[in-house]
Amino acid sequence: MASSYHGEPQEEEDTFEYHIQDDFDASILTPAQLVMLYELQKEYPGSAKTSLARRIRLELIKDRAELEGREVTKYEFNVAYDLKEVMDWAPPLQLEGWVYL
């Protein structure tokens, strides 16, 4: 017995970005990093939040190491990539235009 197809094919409403499994915990980001995450999501809508968060954190440690005149350590890289703890750093006040009195 042959089966027949009755009806028209349905278009898939979901796009690739909805199929990405992303168990991302936003609590490991600071408020400023969350803003950056949402900006990157607008720029790269198909990217997983974990990938974008790692990108933010890697840029953070690169900037810090560059300012301190050193290379990024393996430990820093691992912490940034693992996304298991909050990672924050602010440049010294004199670099933000503040003057010590």
MARDOTOR-696278 format. One line per 8 residues: their letters; for each residue x, z, y of N, C-alpha, C, O, CB. Coordinates in pm, 1 decimal, always signed. Each point is the difference from the previous one (the first is absolute). Glycine has a CB too. Layout:
A> X/Z/Y/X/Z/Y/X/Z/Y/X/Z/Y/X/Z/Y ~ ... $
REM end
This chain:
MASSYHGE> +84.1/+0.0/-115.2/-84.1/+0.0/+115.2/+90.0/+0.0/+123.2/+89.1/+83.9/+13.4/-275.6/+36.9/-137.8 ~ +163.0/-211.4/+209.5/+78.3/-13.1/+121.6/-69.9/+74.6/+112.9/-121.7/-8.3/+16.4/+212.4/-215.0/-92.6 ~ -12.7/+294.8/+151.8/-59.9/+68.7/+114.7/+12.7/-88.1/+122.6/+95.3/-76.6/+14.0/-40.9/+302.6/-112.0 ~ -149.4/-214.1/+184.1/+4.6/-79.9/+121.4/+10.9/+93.0/+120.5/-38.7/+116.7/-4.9/-97.3/-300.9/-104.3 ~ +188.9/+129.5/+215.1/+19.7/+76.5/+122.1/-113.4/-33.9/+94.7/-15.4/-115.4/+40.1/+267.7/+119.7/-70.0 ~ -330.9/+94.3/+65.4/-110.3/-21.6/+93.0/+34.1/+69.2/+130.5/+17.7/+121.8/+3.7/-186.8/-138.3/-192.2 ~ +177.8/-57.2/+290.2/+28.2/+57.1/+131.5/+128.2/-56.7/+57.5/+77.7/-67.3/-67.7/-196.6/+275.9/+1.8 ~ +137.6/-179.3/+190.7/+118.8/-49.5/+70.6/+110.5/+104.6/-4.9/-27.5/+120.0/-3.9/-116.9/-260.5/+155.8 $
PQEEEDTF> +267.6/+95.7/-151.6/+110.2/+97.1/+0.9/-3.9/+82.0/+129.2/-28.1/-52.3/+107.9/+169.5/-102.0/-251.5 ~ -113.1/+281.2/+130.3/+2.8/+87.0/+117.5/+141.4/+5.6/+55.4/+98.4/+4.4/-73.8/-290.3/+132.4/-16.4 ~ +198.5/-137.3/+223.3/+129.9/+11.3/+64.2/+44.2/+145.4/-2.6/-80.7/+91.7/+14.8/+31.9/-290.7/+132.7 ~ +177.5/+217.7/-166.4/+51.7/+136.4/+2.3/+4.9/+47.0/+143.8/+55.8/-67.3/+86.7/+79.6/+29.2/-296.7 ~ -193.8/+153.0/+234.5/-0.4/+54.9/+134.2/+126.3/+80.7/+27.9/+43.5/+11.0/+114.6/-292.5/-5.4/-122.0 ~ +305.9/+49.2/-95.6/+120.7/+80.1/+17.9/+120.6/-90.6/+18.2/+8.1/-108.2/-58.2/-107.3/+293.1/-79.8 ~ +191.9/-138.8/+219.3/+126.0/-71.0/+14.7/+107.4/+79.6/-71.4/-26.1/+108.7/-51.5/-45.1/-210.1/+272.7 ~ +190.5/+47.9/-224.1/+110.8/+64.1/-69.3/+23.6/+141.9/+49.6/+29.8/+89.2/-79.4/+72.7/-313.1/+46.5 $
EYHIQDDF> -115.7/+246.0/+165.2/+31.8/+131.1/+54.1/-88.0/+110.7/-55.0/+42.0/+115.7/-1.5/+34.7/-229.3/+204.8 ~ -197.2/+82.2/-248.5/-88.2/+102.2/-54.3/+36.5/+38.0/-143.4/-49.7/+100.0/-51.8/-130.1/-185.7/+200.7 ~ +263.8/+8.8/-212.1/+37.3/+26.1/-138.6/+130.3/+78.2/-13.1/+43.8/+29.7/-111.2/-162.2/-237.7/+49.9 ~ +180.1/+241.2/+173.5/+125.3/+74.8/-2.2/-31.5/+146.0/-29.0/-78.1/+62.4/+71.9/+187.0/-223.3/+91.9 ~ -49.5/+214.9/-267.1/-15.3/+141.6/-31.3/+96.5/+76.2/+89.4/+121.2/-20.5/-6.5/-190.9/-26.2/-235.5 ~ +16.0/+134.1/+324.8/+83.4/+69.7/+95.7/-41.3/+146.4/+4.4/-98.0/+35.1/+65.7/+129.2/-246.2/+69.7 ~ +42.2/+295.5/-204.2/-28.1/+142.9/-2.2/+81.2/+69.5/+108.0/+76.6/+92.1/-28.3/-126.8/-101.5/-218.2 ~ +33.3/-34.5/+368.7/+78.9/+48.4/+111.7/-59.7/+127.2/+58.3/-120.6/+6.8/+23.7/+191.1/-241.0/+25.3 $
DASILTPA> +14.2/+336.3/-25.5/-41.1/+125.1/+61.0/+50.3/+2.1/+144.2/+119.0/+19.1/+24.8/-115.4/+101.3/-249.5 ~ -94.4/-140.0/+318.6/+37.5/-9.5/+141.4/+50.7/+130.9/+58.1/+54.4/+0.4/+110.5/-222.4/-178.3/-88.2 ~ +152.2/+288.6/-92.9/+44.3/+128.9/+53.0/+151.9/+11.2/+10.2/+50.3/+92.4/+64.0/-254.9/+7.8/-160.8 ~ +278.1/-191.6/+35.6/+145.8/+6.3/+7.9/+53.0/-70.7/+125.3/+121.0/-3.0/+22.4/-111.9/+11.4/-272.9 ~ -97.6/-64.8/+331.3/+40.7/-65.0/+123.6/-36.9/+85.3/+120.3/-100.4/+71.2/-1.1/+73.4/-294.7/-107.8 ~ +109.0/+215.5/+212.1/-31.1/+68.0/+125.2/-106.2/-81.8/+73.7/-23.7/-115.4/-35.7/+258.5/+215.9/+50.1 ~ -298.7/-43.3/+87.1/-99.1/-77.9/+76.4/+56.8/-129.7/+58.9/-67.3/-103.1/-1.2/-45.4/+318.0/+54.5 ~ +234.8/-210.2/-2.5/+62.0/-121.4/+55.3/+23.5/-104.0/-109.5/-17.3/-119.6/+23.3/+127.4/+258.0/+155.8 $
QLVMLYEL> -70.9/-93.4/-298.0/+23.3/-92.4/-111.1/-131.9/-59.7/-48.5/-3.1/-115.2/-43.4/+207.0/+246.7/-24.1 ~ -313.9/-54.1/+74.3/-131.0/-53.3/-37.4/-42.7/-111.1/+94.8/-57.3/-100.2/-43.0/-5.1/+322.8/-52.7 ~ +90.2/-205.3/+223.9/-31.3/-105.0/+97.3/+78.1/-126.0/-34.1/-54.3/-110.5/+1.7/+8.4/+283.1/+176.8 ~ +174.3/-154.8/-209.5/+82.4/-114.8/-37.9/-53.5/-65.6/-126.9/+1.0/-122.6/-11.4/+198.5/+231.3/+118.2 ~ -245.8/-28.8/-201.3/-55.3/-52.5/-124.9/-121.8/-87.8/+28.6/-10.8/-110.4/-53.4/+94.4/+313.8/-70.5 ~ -174.4/-155.0/+207.2/-119.8/-77.6/+30.5/+33.1/-127.9/+76.0/-65.5/-102.3/-19.6/-65.3/+314.3/+24.3 ~ +232.4/-207.2/+82.2/+43.7/-121.4/+69.6/+57.4/-101.8/-98.7/-27.1/-119.6/+10.6/+74.5/+255.8/+195.8 ~ +32.1/-88.0/-302.4/+56.0/-90.3/-100.6/-108.4/-56.3/-92.1/+9.9/-114.1/-45.2/+204.4/+243.3/+54.4 $
QKEYPGSA> -318.3/-48.9/-37.0/-109.7/-49.3/-83.7/-72.4/-115.7/+67.8/-44.3/-93.6/-66.6/+17.7/+322.6/-32.2 ~ +14.6/-222.7/+230.5/-62.6/-110.7/+73.8/+87.3/-125.1/-7.6/-49.9/-111.7/-13.6/-61.5/+276.4/+169.2 ~ +243.2/-143.5/-146.4/+94.7/-111.1/-2.4/+16.0/-59.0/-140.6/+15.2/-121.2/-15.4/+104.2/+226.3/+208.3 ~ -123.0/-19.1/-295.0/+16.9/-42.0/-139.0/-117.6/+51.7/-83.3/+16.6/+95.1/-76.4/+236.5/-95.2/+102.2 ~ -371.0/-60.3/-12.8/-120.0/+54.0/-65.7/+5.3/+1.1/-152.2/-73.1/+78.1/-61.0/-50.6/-157.7/+255.7 ~ +203.6/-0.3/-257.4/+6.5/-4.7/-146.0/+99.9/+96.0/-60.3/+13.8/+6.3/-122.2/-80.7/-239.4/+138.5 ~ +136.9/+308.0/+67.0/+103.6/+90.3/-50.6/-58.3/+135.6/-36.6/-93.4/+48.4/+63.9/+262.8/-166.7/+76.4 ~ -113.2/+178.4/-243.3/-42.0/+133.6/-42.0/+50.5/+103.2/+100.9/+106.3/-17.3/+59.6/-104.2/-53.4/-303.6 $
KTSLARRI> -78.6/+177.1/+262.3/+39.6/+105.3/+92.9/+132.1/+63.4/-40.0/+80.0/+36.4/+86.2/-320.0/+6.6/-38.2 ~ +263.7/-29.6/-177.2/+125.9/+61.6/-43.4/+118.9/-84.4/+45.0/+101.4/+54.8/+43.3/-218.4/+47.1/-241.9 ~ +106.3/-232.2/+189.1/+109.6/-87.5/+42.1/+23.7/+11.2/+150.0/+114.3/+5.0/+45.3/-167.8/-162.0/-233.2 ~ -53.7/+160.8/+263.6/+13.3/+10.5/+145.1/+55.1/+136.6/+40.3/+81.1/+9.0/+92.1/-271.4/-170.0/-64.7 ~ +147.0/+266.9/-95.2/+51.5/+133.9/+30.7/+148.9/+8.2/-30.6/+76.3/+59.7/+75.9/-301.9/+39.6/-125.0 ~ +266.4/-158.8/-61.3/+143.7/-1.5/-32.8/+78.1/-74.9/+106.9/+109.5/+41.5/+38.1/-163.6/-31.5/-283.5 ~ -0.9/-117.6/+292.6/+65.8/-79.0/+104.3/+19.3/+84.3/+126.2/+106.9/-2.3/+61.0/-208.7/-209.2/-154.9 ~ -1.5/+285.3/+132.4/+7.7/+86.9/+117.8/+108.4/+104.8/-18.9/+81.9/+21.6/+89.4/-326.1/-58.5/-43.5 $
RLELIKDR> +245.3/+101.6/-160.7/+95.6/+107.7/-25.5/+142.4/-52.3/-11.6/+93.6/+66.9/+44.0/-273.8/+60.1/-159.0 ~ +198.5/-244.0/+57.3/+134.8/-56.8/-9.2/+53.3/-35.4/+138.9/+118.5/+19.0/+27.3/-171.8/-108.8/-256.7 ~ -32.6/+39.0/+316.6/+42.8/-28.2/+137.1/+37.2/+129.8/+71.5/+94.9/+3.0/+78.4/-243.4/-207.1/-72.3 ~ +74.8/+309.6/-32.6/+27.8/+130.3/+59.4/+139.2/+48.9/-38.0/+76.9/+42.1/+86.4/-321.4/+10.9/-91.8 ~ +277.2/-58.3/-123.5/+131.8/+50.2/-41.3/+112.4/-92.8/+44.6/+110.9/+45.7/+27.4/-218.6/+64.5/-223.7 ~ +79.9/-240.1/+203.8/+101.9/-93.2/+50.6/+30.6/+28.4/+146.0/+116.4/+3.4/+40.0/-193.4/-177.7/-202.7 ~ -28.3/+195.0/+243.2/+20.3/+30.3/+142.1/+77.8/+128.9/+17.9/+89.8/+8.2/+83.9/-301.7/-127.1/-29.4 ~ +177.5/+219.3/-133.4/+68.4/+129.0/+9.9/+148.5/-14.0/-34.9/+86.5/+48.6/+72.9/-301.9/+68.7/-130.7 $
AELEGREV> +243.1/-182.7/-51.9/+140.1/-16.8/-42.0/+78.8/-81.4/+102.5/+115.1/+31.8/+30.0/-186.8/-18.7/-270.6 ~ +10.4/-116.8/+293.2/+68.2/-83.8/+99.3/+33.2/+81.1/+125.0/+110.4/-9.8/+53.7/-230.8/-193.1/-141.4 ~ +24.9/+282.5/+133.4/+22.8/+82.8/+118.0/+110.3/+102.2/-24.4/+77.7/+31.0/+90.4/-316.6/-62.5/-25.5 ~ +245.5/+83.6/-186.5/+101.7/+99.1/-34.1/+131.9/-64.3/-41.3/+95.9/+70.9/-30.6/-278.0/+82.9/-39.4 ~ +188.8/-287.5/+68.4/+123.6/-70.1/-30.6/+42.3/+10.0/-145.0/+118.6/+14.9/-29.4/-52.5/+26.8/+259.8 ~ -161.2/-49.6/-320.5/+31.5/+10.7/-142.6/-91.9/-92.1/-79.8/-90.7/-62.8/+54.5/+168.6/+301.8/-23.7 ~ -52.4/-245.2/-158.8/-82.5/-79.0/-91.3/-112.8/+86.7/-56.3/+11.1/+122.6/-3.0/+187.8/-268.0/-55.7 ~ -305.8/+82.5/+14.8/-109.2/+69.9/-66.0/+49.5/+48.4/-136.1/+63.8/-75.3/-73.5/-238.9/-65.2/+194.7 $
TKYEFNVA> +146.1/+265.5/-154.3/+42.9/+53.3/-129.1/-100.5/-36.9/-108.9/-115.6/-31.8/+28.0/+233.2/+221.7/+88.4 ~ -71.9/-185.0/-238.6/-87.3/-27.4/-114.9/-114.4/+101.3/-5.3/-113.4/-35.2/-32.6/+308.8/-62.6/-94.4 ~ -165.3/+222.5/+159.0/-102.4/+104.3/+0.7/-109.8/-32.7/+102.0/-118.8/+8.7/-31.2/+291.9/+161.3/-39.4 ~ -132.9/-207.3/+192.0/-98.7/-36.0/+103.1/-85.3/-117.1/-45.3/-121.8/-0.1/+17.2/+277.1/+82.8/+160.5 ~ -90.4/-181.5/-235.3/-73.2/-117.1/-49.1/-102.2/+40.3/-105.8/-114.8/-44.4/+3.8/+314.6/-100.2/+44.4 ~ -158.1/+229.0/-142.8/-90.8/+43.6/-106.8/-119.0/+78.5/+53.9/-112.9/-20.3/-44.7/+307.2/+26.6/-110.5 ~ -170.3/+82.8/+250.2/-108.5/+79.0/+59.1/-96.9/-91.2/+74.6/-121.6/+17.0/-9.3/+275.0/+182.2/+30.3 ~ -100.0/-295.1/+52.1/-85.4/-93.0/+74.5/-83.4/-84.7/-95.3/-117.5/-25.7/+26.2/+285.9/+19.6/+159.9 $
YDLKEVMD> -109.5/-36.5/-294.5/-68.1/-88.3/-94.7/-101.8/+73.0/-86.6/-102.9/-57.3/-35.7/+306.0/-83.6/+34.0 ~ -175.8/+266.2/-32.4/-87.4/+74.3/-91.0/-135.0/+35.8/+59.6/-97.4/+14.2/-74.0/+300.5/+74.7/-29.2 ~ -211.8/-74.0/+234.1/-125.8/+35.1/+67.9/-60.4/+129.1/-53.8/-121.1/+8.7/-20.2/+80.6/-251.0/+59.3 ~ +125.5/+343.1/-62.2/-50.1/+126.6/-54.2/+1.8/+112.7/+101.8/-61.8/+103.9/-23.3/+141.4/-176.6/-198.6 ~ -11.0/+55.6/+333.7/+5.7/+105.2/+100.1/-0.5/-61.9/+139.7/+32.2/-117.3/+18.5/+93.5/+267.5/-178.5 ~ -163.1/-68.0/+256.7/-3.0/-46.3/+139.0/+142.3/-23.4/+46.8/+90.0/+79.5/-27.1/-304.8/+46.2/+72.7 ~ +233.3/-235.0/+24.7/+132.0/-34.5/+50.3/-15.2/-36.5/+147.1/-67.2/-97.1/+34.7/+146.8/+16.0/-263.8 ~ -16.6/+160.1/+314.6/-13.3/-24.9/+142.8/+134.0/+20.6/+67.1/+82.9/+78.6/-46.0/-323.8/-7.9/+41.6 $
WAPPLQLE> +260.5/-140.5/+111.1/+120.5/+15.4/+79.5/-29.2/-53.5/+138.5/-61.4/-105.7/+14.9/+212.2/+86.2/-218.1 ~ -107.4/+91.4/+303.3/-14.2/-44.2/+138.8/+138.4/-4.9/+60.7/+82.4/+87.8/-25.5/-315.3/+11.7/+47.0 ~ +259.3/-201.5/+58.6/+131.9/-7.7/+63.0/+20.3/+116.2/+96.9/-97.0/+54.5/+52.6/+93.5/-305.0/-75.9 ~ +127.3/+288.2/+46.7/+26.8/+108.2/+95.6/-61.8/-30.6/+135.9/-15.6/-116.2/+37.5/+228.8/+169.0/-158.5 ~ -248.1/+52.2/+194.2/-69.1/-16.8/+127.3/+76.7/-85.0/+100.5/-62.0/-74.4/+76.0/-42.2/+293.1/-116.7 ~ +235.1/-210.2/+43.6/+75.6/-76.8/+97.5/-15.7/-151.0/-22.0/+21.4/-78.1/+92.6/+141.2/+267.8/-76.8 ~ -199.0/-230.4/-134.8/-19.8/-141.7/-26.7/-138.2/-47.5/+40.8/-24.0/-120.4/+8.5/+184.5/+139.2/-195.3 ~ -250.7/+73.0/+211.9/-134.9/-35.8/+41.2/-17.0/+4.7/+150.7/-112.1/-10.0/+49.9/+29.3/+96.8/-265.8 $
GWVYL> +192.3/-71.9/+289.2/-8.7/+2.9/+145.0/-4.5/+140.1/+58.9/-9.5/+15.1/+121.8/-105.8/-230.1/-137.3 ~ +121.9/+317.7/-68.5/+0.5/+136.5/+49.2/+141.1/+39.1/+40.1/+97.6/-47.6/-57.9/-294.0/+105.2/-88.2 ~ +206.1/+28.0/+244.1/+130.7/+47.6/+43.9/+1.1/+151.0/-19.4/-91.9/+70.1/+42.4/+120.4/-260.7/+127.0 ~ +78.0/+239.9/-234.7/+14.3/+143.2/-15.8/+42.1/+61.6/+132.2/+88.5/-52.5/+67.6/-29.3/+24.0/-310.3 ~ -120.6/+137.5/+279.6/+38.8/+70.2/+124.0/+73.7/+127.5/-30.4/+40.0/+71.6/+91.8/-235.9/-168.0/+24.2 $
REM end
